[in-house]
């Protein structure tokens, strides 16, 4: 399957790096004393091509979609929970609603392909590609056309936010069965053993976890070995995962700061980075999920997460909790006095 040339993503220019680093080093602190916050400040400054970057109109977009493989018993919850949780998001009752409100982050909920009629839910963005993907135990989850449409829809939603002045955003997800999709994507694109990629997801017990692994091993035996990111995404992805991949790519093309959530969001980024590796330059990794495989996924991406809270909720929850650290990085760069401004002697 040919790679769709939908995006123009350039590696970060390092032209401003010396000036940014000098500004960081001249703050009233020992060199490197703010640790990862200094690296964040440098990265954000490079993304925005500015010595005084800002975080304007932050946004989290939660994509929801159903997965045909849920019929094979890979989740502790029935597929109906996807639609029920979408309604909960729209009503403001989920964890991501609480955390987004706490930090004044705009929250958008998107129907990427839920297997239910959601037209009565107020405020929901309808970007549905279909009523859930096909069961990849029997056939590819998506057609190539559906996958391309999901990528384009994700990009369109990001463009809309950028046009409204948003310069930093992240993506969450909801979809019963989507840790199975994420595990297969991770296995195919990293080459790691499948058993290292498959975890408890929504809370499987030991017997259920063994069943999930057996189902996914059977899935792999029914498909030829895939390594092309676009083919992997279409064969094993969900509409919400493909939409998230397109959103990552458009955000990078627009020089936006991208906040990355956990395991499923990471699998979407794996696919996006397989298509356009430079997307990683624009990414900040919010946390390390407790889901099996996420540590290895982060290692594969050479990513250093900001938080480790043993969370495995999804929804973009790690993004909302890590966002104040981005604010702190931008804040010290813009507001902290230099040695000269404060009249403090620098080291001899």
C-alpha positions as CSV (number, residue, x, y, z in Angstrom):
1,X,0.0,0.0,0.0
2,X,1.5,3.3,-1.0
3,X,2.2,5.9,1.7
4,X,-0.3,8.8,1.3
5,X,1.7,12.0,0.8
6,X,-0.9,14.1,2.7
7,X,1.4,16.2,4.9
8,X,4.5,18.3,4.8
9,X,6.4,17.9,8.1
10,X,9.8,19.4,8.5
11,X,12.3,18.4,11.2
12,X,12.6,21.1,13.8
13,X,15.0,23.9,12.8
14,X,17.9,24.2,15.3
15,X,18.7,27.8,14.3
16,X,17.3,29.3,17.5
17,X,18.8,26.6,19.8
18,X,21.9,28.5,20.8
19,X,20.0,31.6,21.8
20,X,17.3,29.6,23.6
21,X,19.9,27.7,25.5
22,X,21.8,30.8,26.4
23,X,18.5,32.4,27.8
24,X,17.9,29.2,29.8
25,X,21.4,29.1,31.2
26,X,21.3,32.8,32.2
27,X,18.4,32.3,34.5
28,X,19.1,32.7,38.3
29,X,19.8,29.0,38.9
30,X,22.7,26.5,38.6
31,X,23.2,25.2,35.0
32,X,20.7,22.4,34.4
33,X,19.0,22.8,37.8
34,X,15.5,22.7,36.3
35,X,16.2,19.3,34.6
36,X,13.5,18.2,32.2
37,X,11.8,21.6,32.4
38,X,14.8,23.1,30.7
39,X,14.6,20.6,27.9
40,X,10.8,21.3,27.6
41,X,11.4,25.1,27.4
42,X,14.0,24.5,24.6
43,X,11.7,22.2,22.6
44,X,8.7,24.5,22.9
45,X,10.8,27.5,21.9
46,X,12.1,25.6,18.8
47,X,8.6,24.5,17.8
48,X,7.2,28.0,18.0
49,X,10.4,29.6,16.6
50,X,10.4,32.0,19.6
51,X,12.5,33.0,22.6
52,X,9.3,33.7,24.4
53,X,6.9,30.9,23.5
54,X,3.3,30.7,24.8
55,X,0.6,28.1,25.3
56,X,-2.5,29.5,23.8
57,X,-6.0,27.8,23.8
58,X,-4.8,24.3,24.8
59,X,-7.1,21.6,23.7
60,X,-7.6,17.8,24.1
61,X,-9.5,16.0,21.4
62,X,-10.9,12.6,22.5
63,X,-11.7,10.3,19.6
64,X,-14.1,7.4,20.2
65,X,-14.6,4.3,18.0
66,X,-15.6,0.7,18.3
67,X,-13.7,-2.4,17.3
68,X,-15.1,-5.5,15.7
69,X,-12.7,-7.7,17.6
70,X,-14.6,-6.8,20.8
71,X,-17.0,-9.7,19.8
72,X,-14.1,-12.1,20.4
73,X,-14.0,-11.4,24.1
74,X,-10.8,-9.4,24.4
75,X,-12.2,-6.9,26.8
76,X,-13.6,-7.0,30.3
77,X,-16.5,-4.7,29.2
78,X,-19.1,-5.0,26.5
79,X,-18.9,-2.8,23.4
80,X,-22.0,-0.8,24.6
81,X,-19.7,0.9,27.1
82,X,-18.0,2.9,24.3
83,X,-21.3,4.8,23.5
84,X,-22.1,5.1,27.2
85,X,-18.7,6.7,28.0
86,X,-19.1,9.1,25.1
87,X,-22.4,10.2,26.7
88,X,-20.5,10.6,30.0
89,X,-17.8,12.7,28.4
90,X,-20.5,14.9,26.8
91,X,-22.2,15.3,30.2
92,X,-18.9,16.3,31.8
93,X,-18.7,13.3,34.2
94,X,-15.5,11.5,33.2
95,X,-12.0,11.8,34.6
96,X,-10.8,13.7,31.6
97,X,-13.6,16.3,32.1
98,X,-12.5,16.9,35.7
99,X,-8.8,17.3,34.8
100,X,-9.4,19.4,31.7
101,X,-11.7,21.8,33.7
102,X,-9.1,22.0,36.5
103,X,-6.4,23.2,34.1
104,X,-8.8,25.2,31.7
105,X,-8.1,23.0,28.7
106,X,-10.7,22.9,26.0
107,X,-12.1,19.4,25.5
108,X,-13.7,18.1,22.3
109,X,-15.4,14.7,22.0
110,X,-15.4,13.1,18.5
111,X,-17.4,10.2,17.2
112,X,-14.8,8.6,15.0
113,X,-16.8,5.4,14.5
114,X,-18.9,4.3,17.5
115,X,-21.3,1.4,16.9
116,X,-24.4,3.3,18.1
117,X,-26.7,6.2,17.1
118,X,-25.2,9.2,19.0
119,X,-27.1,12.0,17.3
120,X,-28.9,12.9,20.5
121,X,-25.7,13.6,22.4
122,X,-25.2,17.4,22.6
123,X,-21.9,18.9,21.6
124,X,-20.5,15.7,20.1
125,X,-18.5,16.1,16.9
126,X,-19.7,13.7,14.2
127,X,-16.7,12.5,12.2
128,X,-17.8,8.9,12.0
129,X,-16.3,6.7,9.3
130,X,-18.6,3.8,10.1
131,X,-20.3,1.9,12.9
132,X,-17.1,0.3,14.2
133,X,-14.4,-1.5,12.4
134,X,-14.6,-5.0,11.1
135,X,-13.3,-7.9,13.2
136,X,-9.6,-8.2,12.2
137,X,-9.8,-11.9,13.3
138,X,-11.8,-12.3,10.1
139,X,-10.7,-9.5,7.7
140,X,-8.8,-6.2,7.8
141,X,-10.3,-3.7,10.3
142,X,-10.6,-1.0,7.6
143,X,-10.4,-0.6,3.9
144,X,-7.6,1.5,2.6
145,X,-10.2,4.2,1.7
146,X,-11.6,4.2,5.2
147,X,-8.1,4.5,6.7
148,X,-7.3,7.4,4.4
149,X,-10.6,9.1,5.3
150,X,-9.9,8.7,9.0
151,X,-6.4,10.3,8.6
152,X,-7.9,13.2,6.7
153,X,-10.7,13.7,9.3
154,X,-8.2,13.9,12.1
155,X,-6.2,16.4,10.2
156,X,-9.3,18.5,9.5
157,X,-10.2,18.7,13.2
158,X,-6.7,19.9,14.1
159,X,-6.7,22.5,11.3
160,X,-10.0,23.8,12.7
161,X,-8.4,24.3,16.2
162,X,-5.3,25.9,14.8
163,X,-7.4,28.4,12.9
164,X,-9.0,29.3,16.2
165,X,-5.7,30.2,17.8
166,X,-4.8,26.9,19.4
167,X,-1.0,26.2,19.5
168,X,-0.8,23.1,21.7
169,X,-3.0,20.1,21.8
170,X,-3.2,16.4,22.6
171,X,-5.4,13.4,21.8
172,X,-7.3,10.9,23.9
173,X,-9.4,7.9,23.0
174,X,-12.2,5.7,24.0
175,X,-13.1,2.4,22.4
176,X,-13.7,-1.1,23.9
177,X,-11.1,-3.4,22.4
178,X,-8.7,-0.7,21.4
179,X,-5.8,-2.1,23.5
180,X,-5.9,-5.1,21.2
181,X,-5.5,-2.9,18.2
182,X,-2.7,-1.0,19.9
183,X,-0.8,-4.2,20.8
184,X,-0.9,-5.5,17.3
185,X,0.2,-2.1,15.9
186,X,3.1,-2.0,18.4
187,X,4.1,-5.6,17.6
188,X,4.2,-5.0,13.9
189,X,5.9,-1.6,13.9
190,X,8.5,-2.4,16.7
191,X,9.2,-6.1,16.0
192,X,8.8,-6.8,19.8
193,X,7.2,-10.1,20.7
194,X,3.4,-9.9,20.9
195,X,3.3,-11.1,24.5
196,X,5.4,-8.1,25.4
197,X,2.8,-5.8,23.8
198,X,-0.5,-7.3,25.2
199,X,-1.7,-6.1,28.6
200,X,-4.8,-6.2,30.8
201,X,-6.5,-3.2,29.1
202,X,-9.8,-2.6,30.8
203,X,-8.9,-4.9,33.7
204,X,-8.7,-8.4,32.5
205,X,-7.9,-11.2,35.0
206,X,-5.2,-13.8,34.3
207,X,-7.5,-16.2,32.4
208,X,-9.0,-13.3,30.3
209,X,-5.5,-12.0,29.5
210,X,-4.5,-15.5,28.2
211,X,-7.6,-15.5,26.0
212,X,-6.8,-12.1,24.7
213,X,-3.3,-13.1,23.8
214,X,-4.5,-16.3,22.1
215,X,-7.0,-14.3,20.0
216,X,-4.3,-11.8,18.9
217,X,-1.9,-14.6,18.0
218,X,-4.7,-16.2,15.9
219,X,-5.2,-12.8,14.3
220,X,-1.5,-12.6,13.3
221,X,-1.7,-16.1,11.8
222,X,-4.5,-15.1,9.5
223,X,-2.7,-12.0,8.1
224,X,0.5,-11.9,6.2
225,X,3.4,-10.3,8.1
226,X,2.9,-6.6,7.9
227,X,5.5,-3.8,8.5
228,X,4.2,-0.9,6.3
229,X,2.7,1.6,8.8
230,X,-0.3,2.4,6.5
231,X,-1.1,-1.3,6.0
232,X,-0.7,-2.0,9.7
233,X,-3.0,0.9,10.6
234,X,-5.7,-0.2,8.1
235,X,-5.5,-3.9,9.1
236,X,-5.4,-3.6,12.9
237,X,-6.3,-0.1,13.8
238,X,-9.5,1.5,14.9
239,X,-11.2,4.5,13.4
240,X,-10.2,6.5,16.5
241,X,-6.6,5.4,16.3
242,X,-6.3,6.2,12.6
243,X,-8.0,9.6,13.2
244,X,-5.5,10.3,16.0
245,X,-2.6,9.5,13.6
246,X,-3.9,12.0,11.1
247,X,-4.3,14.6,13.9
248,X,-0.7,14.1,15.0
249,X,0.6,14.6,11.5
250,X,-1.4,17.8,10.8
251,X,-0.4,19.3,14.2
252,X,3.2,18.7,13.4
253,X,2.8,20.2,9.9
254,X,1.3,23.3,11.6
255,X,4.2,23.6,14.1
256,X,1.9,22.9,17.0
257,X,3.1,21.5,20.3
258,X,1.7,17.9,20.6
259,X,1.0,16.4,24.0
260,X,1.0,12.5,23.9
261,X,-1.0,10.4,26.2
262,X,-0.6,6.7,27.0
263,X,-0.5,3.3,25.3
264,X,-3.2,3.6,22.6
265,X,-2.2,7.2,21.8
266,X,1.3,5.9,21.6
267,X,0.4,3.2,19.1
268,X,-1.3,5.9,16.9
269,X,1.9,7.9,17.1
270,X,4.0,4.8,16.1
271,X,2.0,4.6,12.9
272,X,2.2,8.4,12.3
273,X,6.0,8.4,12.9
274,X,6.4,5.4,10.6
275,X,4.8,7.5,7.8
276,X,6.5,10.8,8.8
277,X,9.4,10.4,11.3
278,X,9.8,14.1,11.9
279,X,6.4,14.2,13.7
280,X,8.3,13.1,16.9
281,X,10.1,16.5,17.0
282,X,6.9,18.1,18.0
283,X,5.8,15.7,20.7
284,X,6.0,15.9,24.5
285,X,5.2,12.6,26.3
286,X,2.9,13.2,29.2
287,X,3.3,10.0,31.2
288,X,4.2,6.3,31.3
289,X,1.1,4.2,31.3
290,X,0.8,1.1,33.6
291,X,-0.5,-0.8,30.6
292,X,1.8,-3.7,29.6
293,X,4.0,-2.6,26.7
294,X,4.0,1.1,27.1
295,X,7.5,1.3,28.7
296,X,8.8,-0.6,25.7
297,X,6.9,1.6,23.3
298,X,8.4,4.7,24.8
299,X,11.9,3.2,24.7
300,X,11.3,2.4,21.0
301,X,10.4,6.1,20.4
302,X,13.3,7.2,22.7
303,X,10.8,9.2,24.6
304,X,11.1,10.5,28.1
305,X,7.7,10.8,29.8
306,X,7.1,13.6,32.3
307,X,5.0,11.6,34.8
308,X,4.7,8.0,36.1
309,X,1.5,7.7,38.1
310,X,0.7,4.0,37.4
311,X,-2.3,5.2,35.3
312,X,-3.9,3.3,32.4
313,X,-7.1,5.1,31.9
314,X,-6.7,6.7,28.4
315,X,-9.1,9.5,27.5
316,X,-6.1,12.0,27.4
317,X,-6.0,12.0,31.2
318,X,-2.2,11.9,31.3
319,X,-2.0,15.0,29.1
320,X,-4.3,17.0,31.3
321,X,-2.3,16.1,34.4
322,X,1.1,16.9,32.8
323,X,0.0,20.2,31.2
324,X,1.0,22.3,34.3
325,X,4.6,21.2,33.7
326,X,4.5,22.7,30.2
327,X,3.1,25.9,31.7
328,X,6.0,25.9,34.2
329,X,8.6,25.4,31.4
330,X,7.2,28.3,29.4
331,X,6.7,30.4,32.6
332,X,10.3,30.2,33.8
333,X,11.6,30.9,30.3
334,X,9.5,34.1,30.1
335,X,9.3,35.3,33.6
336,X,12.3,34.1,35.6
337,X,15.0,36.8,36.1
338,X,18.5,36.4,34.6
339,X,21.6,36.9,36.7
340,X,22.0,40.3,35.2
341,X,18.4,41.4,35.8
342,X,18.4,40.2,39.4
343,X,21.9,41.6,40.2
344,X,23.0,38.1,41.3
345,X,26.6,37.0,40.7
346,X,27.0,34.2,38.3
347,X,29.5,31.5,38.9
348,X,33.1,32.5,38.4
